[in-house]
Amino acid sequence: MTLPSWEDKKLGTMKRAALWLVTVVGEGNVFTKGELRAAFPETSQIDRRMRDLRDHGWRISTNREDIDLEPHQQRFVSQGEPVWEPGKGRSKSAAAITATQRREIFARDGHICRSCGISAGQMYPGTYEAAQLDIARRSVRGPGGAADVQLVTECNRCRVGGRELTADLTAVLDAVRRLGPMERKLLAGWVEKDRREFSELEQTWAGYRTLPEESRAQVRKQLGLEEGL
């Protein structure tokens, strides 16, 4: 059976990416992010469309799964569902979240936004805007590269800002494994309490980072880093 051309722009980007892998890269071979973007210069999120293929059984490894790869390389391991065929490659419709699920998720997450920690009705710092909480669908990439959609409590701001983001569980697990004993103990305490206390020094640094340059200069002078303004 003759395959459609990966250059046919009447096909969706994910389908074209799949055809590019099959006809240009070939199973078992390595390609770079630069080669992928050069093949699809008109698509700003081609990396994301390529990752979507994993939801359809395609195996595409990065240097997290294949130690022989460089950070800018990926390997096309094996083909999954032929997404370019009629009726294939369709996104599964998300099931509606029930009122019971909503209550359970709010309770599980402590009735706070899991991204920024704000609670419902609390004012965002420096504004008169009150936070509203809702349930968001968060894409989480786990070991093996497959993405799984999980439910999480988020405020209205974080839901909008993180709509296209994918959380990377594998990267977090790898980072935990690299921690020394003292760092691991400290992190375990934060995780157990589900909270981190910031020191006055850290809060002062965070405040400094919000200042425009003219105001930063005054802080540097206070620290003896500048003779004058």
Buried (B, 14 or more C-beta within 10 A) or exposed (E): EEEBEBEEEEBBBBBBBBBBBBEEBEEEEBBEBEBBEEBBEEBEEBBBBBBBBBBBEBBBBBBBBEEEBEEEBBBBBEBBBBBBEEEEBEEEEEEEBEEEEBEEBBEEBEEBBBBEBBEBEBEBEEEEEEBBBBBBEBBBBBEEBBBEEEBBBBBBBBBEEBEEEBBBBBEEEEEEEEEEEEEEEEBEEEEEEEEEEEEEEEEEEEEEEEEEEEEBBEBEEEEEEEEEE
